[in-house]
């Protein structure tokens, strides 16, 4: 049995929903068919009730046409990974999906707890990572972040165990811009190259299909600022490691009505000109996944009336915010946190609708 997402498998999933969702709901990028709305798992308490809610929500999301599942080892003290692993295992065991039909993504970089926060954070890090030789103290930035290859390899193996898979379809380096708060750009690039070397090795071992960078501010910053990330530089490093057949193929960044930089801000220098992050990704063959369309719930209520005028045919502000994000050209999947089945029902209704023409979306900012 195939143990990772494939073109054939994701095509099979897409075809099963023909006539159920809008034909533009599934987007083809870097060999997979991605649902335009993905399942996010960041928020929530670290308790059994939330775990069960996430499992039920994921199962319902699959039933409504979602095949992209995003998490991170540090989300909810590893509980989000484990909940997703439980739900996917159940779906596969019951014959409702096959492993090659779904895209499983997770992230490593932040130091995670195990089920609940420890009483003594420093003691936990020392016992779990430093004394075991996984991390050297100088590898840790800000007390919480590490991208040393030995650490990332450790985290990848733990994520594989948590998710109950043999291969992770997309593995992200999580918010690498954290490193730039303490180290020089030159040292940052050196660390990136070492990490990319590890990723390419793990691709060859069948532990990862694609890798990338999941960021919060890095690709939205002003060029030259301390936390700024250049996508062209990242691709250049990947090519130095593995040539044109490198597997650095995905980035993730926030995008919503209040944070439109990925679409509007020309802060990436690619092929001799300044372009937006979305344009840069298209030029470089990078899939873009966006997060936080609801800005942690703040855009799910009380949107200004002038915005709702351009986002008609929807029942709630949450649906309008999701529709805005998934309608932007260049965005493959919009991740939405879905810890409750009622949120899944509400959010996945948007998949039944065609996207909104980009000219109408631009009018939102002109009216503003």
C-alpha positions as CSV (number, residue, x, y, z in Angstrom):
1,X,0.0,0.0,0.0
2,X,1.3,3.5,-0.9
3,X,2.2,5.4,2.2
4,X,2.1,9.0,1.0
5,X,0.0,11.3,-1.2
6,X,0.2,10.8,-4.9
7,X,-1.1,12.4,-8.1
8,X,-3.3,9.4,-8.7
9,X,-4.6,9.3,-5.1
10,X,-5.5,13.0,-4.8
11,X,-7.1,12.8,-8.3
12,X,-9.2,9.9,-7.0
13,X,-10.3,12.0,-4.0
14,X,-11.1,15.0,-6.2
15,X,-13.2,12.9,-8.6
16,X,-15.3,11.5,-5.7
17,X,-16.5,15.0,-5.0
18,X,-17.4,15.9,-8.6
19,X,-20.8,17.7,-8.5
20,X,-20.6,18.0,-4.7
21,X,-18.1,20.9,-4.5
22,X,-17.3,23.6,-7.1
23,X,-14.9,22.5,-9.8
24,X,-12.4,25.1,-8.6
25,X,-12.3,23.7,-5.1
26,X,-9.4,21.4,-6.0
27,X,-6.2,22.9,-7.2
28,X,-3.2,21.1,-8.8
29,X,0.2,22.0,-7.7
30,X,3.6,20.2,-7.5
31,X,2.0,16.9,-8.3
32,X,-1.0,16.9,-5.9
33,X,-4.6,17.9,-6.0
34,X,-5.1,20.1,-3.0
35,X,-8.6,21.1,-1.5
36,X,-8.9,24.9,-1.5
37,X,-9.9,24.7,2.2
38,X,-7.5,22.9,4.5
39,X,-7.9,21.6,8.0
40,X,-5.9,23.6,10.6
41,X,-5.2,22.4,14.2
42,X,-3.4,25.2,16.1
43,X,-5.9,26.4,18.7
44,X,-7.5,24.6,21.6
45,X,-6.9,23.3,25.1
46,X,-4.5,20.4,25.7
47,X,-7.2,18.0,27.0
48,X,-9.0,14.8,25.9
49,X,-12.2,16.6,25.0
50,X,-10.4,18.8,22.5
51,X,-8.6,15.8,21.1
52,X,-11.9,14.0,20.5
53,X,-13.4,17.2,19.0
54,X,-10.5,17.5,16.5
55,X,-10.9,13.8,15.5
56,X,-14.6,14.2,14.8
57,X,-14.0,17.4,13.0
58,X,-11.4,16.0,10.7
59,X,-13.6,13.0,9.8
60,X,-16.4,15.4,8.9
61,X,-14.1,17.6,6.9
62,X,-13.1,14.6,4.8
63,X,-16.7,13.8,4.2
64,X,-17.3,17.3,2.9
65,X,-14.3,17.4,0.5
66,X,-11.2,18.4,2.5
67,X,-8.0,16.5,1.9
68,X,-5.3,18.8,3.3
69,X,-4.4,18.5,7.0
70,X,-2.0,20.8,8.7
71,X,-0.5,20.7,12.1
72,X,2.8,21.1,14.0
73,X,4.5,19.1,16.7
74,X,4.3,22.0,19.2
75,X,0.5,22.5,18.6
76,X,-1.3,21.7,21.8
77,X,1.7,19.9,23.2
78,X,1.8,17.3,20.4
79,X,-1.9,16.5,20.9
80,X,-2.9,18.0,17.5
81,X,-0.6,15.7,15.6
82,X,-1.8,12.7,17.6
83,X,-5.5,13.6,17.1
84,X,-5.0,13.9,13.4
85,X,-3.1,10.6,13.3
86,X,-6.0,8.9,15.2
87,X,-8.6,10.3,12.9
88,X,-6.8,9.5,9.7
89,X,-6.0,5.9,10.9
90,X,-9.7,5.4,11.6
91,X,-10.7,6.7,8.2
92,X,-8.2,4.4,6.5
93,X,-9.1,1.4,8.5
94,X,-12.8,1.8,7.8
95,X,-12.0,2.1,4.0
96,X,-13.4,5.7,3.8
97,X,-10.1,7.0,2.3
98,X,-6.8,5.7,1.1
99,X,-3.5,7.1,2.4
100,X,-2.5,8.4,-1.1
101,X,-5.6,10.5,-1.3
102,X,-4.8,13.0,1.5
103,X,-2.0,15.5,2.1
104,X,-0.5,15.5,5.6
105,X,1.6,18.4,6.6
106,X,3.4,19.2,9.8
107,X,6.2,21.5,11.1
108,X,9.3,21.4,13.3
109,X,11.4,24.1,14.9
110,X,9.7,25.1,18.1
111,X,10.5,23.0,21.2
112,X,7.3,21.1,22.0
113,X,5.9,19.8,25.3
114,X,4.6,16.3,25.6
115,X,0.8,16.3,26.3
116,X,0.9,19.0,29.0
117,X,3.4,21.9,29.8
118,X,6.1,20.8,32.2
119,X,6.4,22.4,35.6
120,X,10.0,23.4,34.9
121,X,10.6,24.4,31.3
122,X,14.4,24.6,31.5
123,X,14.7,21.2,33.3
124,X,12.5,19.7,30.6
125,X,14.6,21.0,27.8
126,X,17.8,19.9,29.5
127,X,16.5,16.4,30.2
128,X,14.7,15.8,26.9
129,X,17.0,17.4,24.4
130,X,20.4,18.6,25.8
131,X,21.4,15.7,28.0
132,X,20.4,13.2,25.2
133,X,22.6,15.0,22.7
134,X,19.8,16.1,20.4
135,X,20.5,19.8,21.0
136,X,23.5,21.8,22.0
137,X,22.6,24.8,24.2
138,X,24.0,27.3,21.6
139,X,21.6,25.9,19.0
140,X,18.5,27.3,20.9
141,X,17.3,30.7,19.9
142,X,15.0,32.8,22.1
143,X,14.7,29.8,24.5
144,X,12.2,28.1,22.3
145,X,13.4,27.6,18.7
146,X,16.0,25.3,17.1
147,X,16.8,24.3,13.6
148,X,19.9,22.2,14.1
149,X,19.7,19.1,11.8
150,X,20.0,16.7,14.7
151,X,17.0,18.4,16.4
152,X,14.9,18.6,13.2
153,X,15.6,14.9,12.5
154,X,14.5,14.0,16.1
155,X,11.3,16.1,15.6
156,X,10.5,14.6,12.2
157,X,10.7,11.0,13.6
158,X,8.5,12.0,16.5
159,X,5.9,13.6,14.2
160,X,5.9,10.4,12.0
161,X,5.1,8.5,15.2
162,X,2.4,10.9,16.4
163,X,0.7,11.1,13.0
164,X,0.8,7.3,12.5
165,X,2.2,7.6,9.0
166,X,5.4,6.4,7.4
167,X,5.9,9.5,5.2
168,X,4.9,13.1,5.8
169,X,3.8,14.8,2.5
170,X,4.9,18.3,3.4
171,X,7.4,19.0,6.2
172,X,7.9,22.6,7.1
173,X,10.7,24.4,8.9
174,X,8.5,26.3,11.4
175,X,9.0,30.1,11.5
176,X,12.7,30.1,10.7
177,X,12.7,33.9,10.9
178,X,12.9,33.4,14.7
179,X,16.6,32.6,14.2
180,X,17.3,36.0,12.7
181,X,16.5,37.7,16.0
182,X,19.8,36.4,17.4
183,X,22.1,35.2,14.5
184,X,23.5,36.9,11.4
185,X,22.0,36.5,7.9
186,X,25.2,34.7,6.9
187,X,24.9,32.2,9.8
188,X,21.2,31.8,9.1
189,X,21.9,30.8,5.5
190,X,24.5,28.3,6.7
191,X,21.9,26.8,9.1
192,X,19.3,26.7,6.3
193,X,21.7,24.8,4.0
194,X,22.4,22.2,6.7
195,X,18.7,21.8,7.3
196,X,17.9,21.5,3.6
197,X,20.6,18.8,3.3
198,X,18.8,16.9,6.0
199,X,15.4,17.3,4.3
200,X,16.8,16.1,0.9
201,X,18.2,13.1,2.7
202,X,14.8,12.4,4.3
203,X,13.1,12.7,0.9
204,X,15.5,10.0,-0.4
205,X,14.7,7.8,2.6
206,X,11.0,8.1,1.9
207,X,10.2,10.0,5.1
208,X,9.2,13.3,3.4
209,X,7.7,14.0,-0.1
210,X,8.1,17.8,-0.2
211,X,9.6,20.3,2.3
212,X,9.2,24.0,2.8
213,X,9.0,26.9,5.3
214,X,6.0,27.8,7.3
215,X,6.3,31.4,8.4
216,X,4.4,34.1,10.2
217,X,6.3,37.4,9.4
218,X,9.3,36.4,7.3
219,X,7.8,36.7,3.8
220,X,5.7,39.8,4.8
221,X,8.6,41.9,6.1
222,X,10.2,45.0,4.6
223,X,13.4,44.0,2.6
224,X,16.4,44.6,4.8
225,X,14.5,44.3,8.1
226,X,15.8,41.9,10.8
227,X,13.3,39.1,10.2
228,X,13.0,39.4,6.4
229,X,13.1,36.2,4.3
230,X,13.9,36.1,0.6
231,X,12.2,33.3,-1.3
232,X,14.7,33.5,-4.1
233,X,17.5,33.0,-1.6
234,X,15.8,29.9,-0.1
235,X,15.4,28.4,-3.6
236,X,19.0,29.2,-4.3
237,X,20.1,27.3,-1.2
238,X,17.9,24.3,-2.2
239,X,19.5,24.3,-5.6
240,X,22.9,24.4,-4.1
241,X,22.1,21.4,-2.0
242,X,20.2,19.3,-4.6
243,X,20.3,21.0,-8.0
244,X,17.2,21.7,-10.1
245,X,15.5,18.6,-8.8
246,X,15.3,19.9,-5.2
247,X,12.2,19.3,-3.1
248,X,11.8,22.7,-1.5
249,X,8.4,23.3,-3.0
250,X,6.0,24.8,-0.5
251,X,5.7,27.8,1.7
252,X,3.1,28.8,4.2
253,X,2.3,32.3,5.4
254,X,-0.7,34.2,6.9
255,X,-3.2,35.9,4.6
256,X,-6.5,37.5,5.4
257,X,-8.5,40.7,5.0
258,X,-6.3,42.4,7.6
259,X,-3.0,41.0,6.4
260,X,-3.0,41.1,2.6
261,X,0.8,41.5,2.1
262,X,1.3,38.2,0.3
263,X,-0.9,39.6,-2.5
264,X,-0.2,43.3,-2.4
265,X,3.3,43.9,-1.0
266,X,6.1,43.8,-3.6
267,X,8.8,42.8,-1.3
268,X,10.4,39.8,-3.1
269,X,13.2,40.4,-5.7
270,X,12.9,37.6,-8.3
271,X,14.5,37.4,-11.7
272,X,15.5,41.1,-11.6
273,X,12.2,42.7,-10.4
274,X,10.3,43.3,-7.2
275,X,7.1,41.2,-7.0
276,X,4.7,40.1,-4.3
277,X,5.3,36.8,-2.4
278,X,2.5,35.1,-4.4
279,X,4.1,36.3,-7.7
280,X,7.5,35.2,-6.5
281,X,6.3,31.7,-5.6
282,X,4.6,31.3,-9.0
283,X,7.9,32.3,-10.8
284,X,9.9,29.9,-8.7
285,X,7.5,26.9,-8.8
286,X,6.5,27.1,-5.2
287,X,3.1,26.0,-3.8
288,X,1.6,28.6,-1.5
289,X,-0.5,27.5,1.5
290,X,-2.0,30.3,3.6
291,X,-3.1,30.4,7.2
292,X,-5.1,32.5,9.6
293,X,-8.0,33.6,7.2
294,X,-10.1,34.4,10.3
295,X,-7.2,36.0,12.2
296,X,-8.0,33.7,15.2
297,X,-11.7,34.4,15.0
298,X,-11.5,38.2,14.8
299,X,-12.6,38.3,11.2
300,X,-15.5,35.8,11.8
301,X,-17.8,38.5,13.0
302,X,-18.7,42.2,12.4
303,X,-17.0,42.7,9.1
304,X,-17.6,46.2,7.7
305,X,-20.6,46.4,5.3
306,X,-18.5,47.6,2.4
307,X,-16.6,44.3,2.5
308,X,-19.7,42.1,2.7
309,X,-21.0,43.9,-0.5
310,X,-18.1,42.3,-2.5
311,X,-18.5,38.9,-0.8
312,X,-22.1,38.1,-1.5
313,X,-23.8,34.7,-1.5
314,X,-22.5,33.8,1.9
315,X,-24.2,33.4,5.2
316,X,-21.6,34.4,7.8
317,X,-18.6,36.6,8.1
318,X,-16.4,33.5,8.7
319,X,-17.5,32.2,5.3
320,X,-16.8,35.6,3.7
321,X,-13.3,35.8,5.1
322,X,-12.5,32.2,3.9
323,X,-14.0,33.0,0.5
324,X,-11.8,36.1,0.2
325,X,-8.6,34.2,1.0
326,X,-9.3,31.2,-1.3
327,X,-10.2,33.4,-4.2
328,X,-6.8,35.1,-4.4
329,X,-4.9,33.9,-7.5
330,X,-1.8,32.0,-6.4
331,X,-3.1,30.6,-3.2
332,X,-3.5,26.8,-3.4
333,X,-5.0,26.1,0.0
334,X,-6.4,28.3,2.8
335,X,-6.0,26.6,6.2
336,X,-8.9,27.1,8.6
337,X,-8.8,26.0,12.3
338,X,-11.6,23.5,12.7
339,X,-11.9,22.0,16.2
340,X,-15.7,21.7,16.2
341,X,-17.9,19.9,13.7
342,X,-20.3,22.9,13.5
343,X,-17.3,25.0,12.3
344,X,-16.5,22.3,9.7
345,X,-20.1,22.4,8.4
346,X,-20.0,26.2,8.2
347,X,-16.6,26.5,6.6
348,X,-16.9,23.7,4.1
349,X,-20.1,25.2,2.6
350,X,-17.7,27.7,0.9
351,X,-16.2,24.8,-1.1
352,X,-19.5,24.6,-3.0
353,X,-19.2,28.1,-4.4
354,X,-17.1,29.4,-7.3
355,X,-14.3,31.9,-6.3
356,X,-14.8,35.6,-6.6
357,X,-13.1,37.5,-9.5
358,X,-9.9,39.2,-8.5
359,X,-11.1,42.6,-9.8
360,X,-13.9,42.5,-7.2
361,X,-11.5,41.6,-4.4
362,X,-9.2,44.5,-5.3
363,X,-12.2,46.9,-5.0
364,X,-12.3,46.0,-1.3
365,X,-9.0,47.8,-0.8
366,X,-9.9,50.7,-3.0
367,X,-13.1,51.3,-1.0
368,X,-11.2,51.0,2.3
